[in-house]
Amino acid sequence: MNYSSIFSSIYSQIDHLSNRGELATYIPELGNVSPNKFGVSLLSISGEEYSFGDFDERFSIQSIAKVLALVLAYASENEKLWKRVGVEPSGTAFNSLVQLEYDMGIPRNPFINAGAIVISDILISQLKNPKADFIAFVRSLSGNNSIDYCERIAKSEKNSGYRNAALVNLMKSFGNIENEVNVVLDFYFNLCSIQMSCSELTQTFLFLANKGINPNNNERILSLSKTKRVNAVMQLCGFYDEAGEFSFKVGLPGKSGVGGGIIAILPNQYCIGVWSPKLNRKGNSYKGMKFLELFTTKTETSIF
């Protein structure tokens, strides 16, 4: 399939749309990105790569990194992990306090802020040098040792992260946070500050399209069963309270971030990354969502 031609054709369609949405200015550093950037990259499990636009420019992947944190925690924590965080769609905003109190400190899923904070707490307990060990894991998946946290973005998140501080303290009051809240928040803010390009994202996430095996070195990252479950959580919960809409229109497991990135997976075939910084009202990339909807329709590829 000529993906390069398809990318160009779809972009010409969405480029005529008014560039709706807003930058995530509530994290000040994310408001400094050029709003008209657009990139896409597709990598097949056989190693074929197709790219378009600003595919090699790094951006803040934000909540996309939560999938990688889940993978690392799940690999060693096994099924007891699900006693501390659920697998259900949230149905409310990704930083909701109301739902968290109602559920007595157990987040609905690992991809809303509260859930990723619990995963951060688990990793801090598991890892000898949490931040160094986690970024080493990301680099091993990507095959790229230059991928790193962004101190500037992490600081910006910390300076505006009052609601996240409220979430972690509320969960601490329910006994679902084991470590010091400041340590957990520091790990979480750094987790969300990681920068990658669309091309680097597809390299990093390709193991989830390949039954849990990294095709670059044949290393098993997750068991087949755990890979299936991570993909299922992405399908159900990867787009905040717009996950149903993404499943309905796109039909792939995926995860978005408020930096404007989206990663999506077609098991046994490919991984695709899209970046367009302006977000819709639900916190997902406006053009990225439109692009992937048209892409799976045109190529007739989805899990359904």
N, C-alpha and C positions, 0 to 999 in steps of 0.2 A: 504494500500500500504506500502511495506517495504522500507521506505525512507532511513533508515540507510544503507541497502545493496546497494541501488541506489547511495547514496553519495560515498560509498567506490569504487564502480565500475567506476563511472565517474571520480573520482579523479585519479584512476590508469591510465585512458586514458590521462588526461591532464598533469599528472606528467611526462609523457614521452616526452611531448613537451619541446622544449628549453624554459627556463624561460625568455621569451622576455619582453621587456619593461624596464622602468627606474623608480627609485624612484623619488618623487617630491622634488628634492633637491633645487629648487628655494625657498622653505620654508625650511631653514636649518635643523630644528628639524625633519622634515619628512624624511630627508636623513639618520637619525640614526637608522631607523627601520630595523630589519633583513628582507632581501628581499625574503626569502623562506617561510615565514609564510603563512599558509592557514587555514581558518576556514569557516564553514557553519553551520547555524542553521535554522530550519523550525519550526514554531509554527502554529498550526491549531486554528481556532476560537473555537473549542471544547476543547482546552487546551493540545492537544498532541504535544510533542516536540521531535524533532530528530536533533542530532548534530554530527559534525565530525571535527576532527583536532583541530585547535587553536580557537575554537568557544567561549571560555570563557576568552580570552585575550583581554584586552581593547586596542583600537587604536583610532586615531583622526578621527572622523567621517566627519569633514570638511563640504562640501556642502550638505551632507545628512541632516544636521541640518536646512538647509534653508526651507525644507518642514514643519518642526515644527514651524518655525517662521511664515511662510505663514498661517498655520492653526490658530495660535493664533491671528494674525492680521485680518484674514478673518472672524473669529468668531464674532468680534465686529465691524469691519469696514464695513462689508457686501459688496454690489456690488459697492459702490463708490471706493473701493480699486482699481478696474480695470481702473479707470481714470488715475492712476499714474504708472501703470505697465501693460504690455500686456500679452497675453497667446499664442503667436506664437513662434514656433521654431526659434532659432537665426540664424542658418546657418553660423555663424561665431564663432570665438573663444570666450570662456566664459568671457574674459576680454577685449573685443574689444571696442576701443574708437571711431573708424570710424563709426560704426553702430549707436552708441549712439548719436553722433553729427548729423548724418543724420536724426534720429528720434526725434530730438529736446529735448533730455533729458528724453525721455520716454523709459525705457528698454523694450526689446521684451518680456521678461517673468521673473517670480520671482526667477528663479534658476540660471541664469547667475549672475555674480558678481554684476553688476549694479542693477539688479532687487532685489537681496537680500539686497543690501544697502538701497534701497528705503523702503523695508519692515522693515528693522532695524529702519529707520527714523520714520516710522509709529508707531512701538512699543514703541519707546522712547517717542513719544507724548502721547500714550495711557496709559502707565504703570507708576505707582507712583515710583517704584524702578525697573527700566527696567531690569538690569542684574539679580537681585535677584528674581524678579517676573518670568522672563523667565525660569530660571533654576528650579524654583519651579514647573512650568508647565510641564517641561520635566520629572521631578521626579515623578509627579503625574501620568503621562501617563505610565511610566515604572514601578511604584511601588517600586522604588529603590532610596533611599535618598542619596546614596553615589555617584551618577552620578554628575559630576561637570565640570566646565571649567578647562582647563590646563593653568596655568599662563605662563609656559615655552613656550608652543606652541603659545599662543596669543602674547607674546613678540617677538617671532621669526617672526610671521606674520607681526607685526607692523614694525619691523626693515627692512623688505624686501617688504613692501606693497606700493611701489611707484605708481604702476599702479592703485591700488584701490583708492589711494588718488587723482589721476587724474580723475578717474571716478566720485567720489563724488563731487569734485569741479566743474566738467563740468555740472553735474546735478544741482548743486546749482546755477550755472550761468543761467540755464533755469528755475529756480524756483521750481524744483521738490524735493528739500531737505529743510525741515523746520528748523531743529535743527543745532547746531554748528557741522561743519564737523568733528572735532576731537572727539566729543562725539559719533557721528554716527559710525565713524571708530572703536573706542574702543569697542562699542557694537558688531559690525560686526566681528572683529577679535576674540573676546571672543566666539561669537556664533559658529564660525568655529573650535574653539579649544576643544569643548566638546569631551570627550572620552567615548566610549562604546564598549562592546563586541558584537559579532554577536547575541548571545542569548539575550542581553539587547536590541539590536535594534529591534528584532522581537517582544519583549514584548511592546516596546514603540509604534511601528507602527501598531499593530494589529487592532486598532480601524478603520483604513482605509480599512481593509478587512471585517469589521463587521458593515458596514453601518453607520459609525461614532460613534458607541457606544464602549466604553472601556469594553471588556468582563470581565476584572478583578473585576470591581465594578459596571457594568451596567450604568456608567455615560455617558450621551450623550456629546460628544466633539464637533461634527459638525452635522448640519442637513443632511438628506439624500441627498438633492440637492447639498449642499456644498461639501460633501464627494465625490460625483460623479465628481464634477468639479476639486477638488484637484487631484483625481486619473487621470483625463483626462490631466491635466497639466503635471503630472509626465510621463504619456505615451508619450506626445508630446515633452516635453522639459527636461526630467530628466537626459539626458546624453550629455549635451552640444551640439556640432554639430555632434553627433553620435546617436542622439535619433531615427532617422529613422532606422538605422542599428539595434539598440536594439529591436525596435518593430518588425522588419522584422525577426530577428533570435530568439528572446526570446518570445515576445508577451505578456509581462506583464507591467503594470505601475511600474515605479521604479525610483530610484535616486542614483546617484553615488557620491563619494567624492574622492578628490585627495590623501586621506590617504589610498586608495585602497579598501574601503568598497563599497558595493552595497546593497540596500534594495529593494525588489520587492514584489508585492502584487498580489494575485489572489483573487478578490472580492468573498466574501461568503465562502472562503475556508481556505486560509493560508497566512502567511507572511514569507518570506525567506530572510536571511541576509548572505552575502558572504564577505570574506575579503582575499585579496591577494595584497600586497603593490605595486608591480611593475605595472606601468601604460603604456598603449599604447600611440600612438602619439596624440590621442584626449583627453587624461587625464582621461581615464577610466581604471579600473583594467583589465589587459590583461587576466589573468586566471579566474577572476571572470566572465567576459563576456562569455568566453568559457564554463565555468561550467554551467551557467544558460541556455545557448543555448542547451547544451546536456541534461540538466535536464528537460526542458519543452518538448523537443523532445521525450525523453525516457518515461516520465510520461504522455505524450499527454495532458498536461494541459496548457492552455493559455486562453486569453480572446477572441481569434479568433476561 
